[in-house]
């Protein structure tokens, strides 16, 4: 082979590397790492890091489950609104989240997934501390080789009794 042909083949192979990396399907381990990274960024009060994991058109839904099991929807926000609300919230409240993944479902094409969590958040404001609980649902999608959340539905629920 000539050196010109070898150089052309090498350039072609180098050009294919990102395509091959993007073709890797989502794994449960990747989903779990994504959620752990979100939680760590939130607990560090790193909103830049936290919101970097969301797509530009992400939708955030806030709702609550009634004692009878019904849902009361409070509203929804886009990425900019959610970031603004989070900034205002963290300016006046200390927040520490602990979440537990309850379900991971990988789509048949391996490029999408949904993840459900149960979350307990310790909130401190003006010398008072309380615990709030929620169930969250996120839909994740591969964006190139990176996972991004298309949004999050957070349902406030009654906390389980303390033991």
C-alpha positions, 0 to 999 in steps of 0.5 A: 500500500502506498503511504497516501492510501494508508493516510486516507484509510487512517483519516477515515477510521479516525472520522468513524471513531465518534460514530462508533462511540455514539452507537454504544447503547445506554447501560443501566450502569450509565443511567445510575451514574447519571442520576448519582451525578445529578444528585451530587451536583445538586447537593454541591449547589452546582446548578451549572453542573446539574442543569448541564445534564438536561436537553435544551428543550427539557420540561420540568413538571411539579405535582403532588399525590393525594392521600387517595392516590390522585395527582394534583399538578402544580405546573411545568417549567422549561429549562430557563424557568427551572434554573431560575426557580432553583437559583431562588430556592437555593438562595434561601434554603439549604437542601440535601437530597438522597435518592434511590433508584426504583426502576430503570428501563432501557428502550429497545433501540438502546438510545433512550431510557426512563428512570424512576427514583424515590427521593428524600430531601432535608430542607433547612430554612430560617432555623427550621428543618423538615423532610420532603419526599418525592418520586421522580421520573426522567426520560433520558436520551443519548445526545451523541455519546452523552446522556441527557434528560428530556425533563423530570416529573417530580411528584411530592408524596407522603414520606414513609414513617420514620423507624 
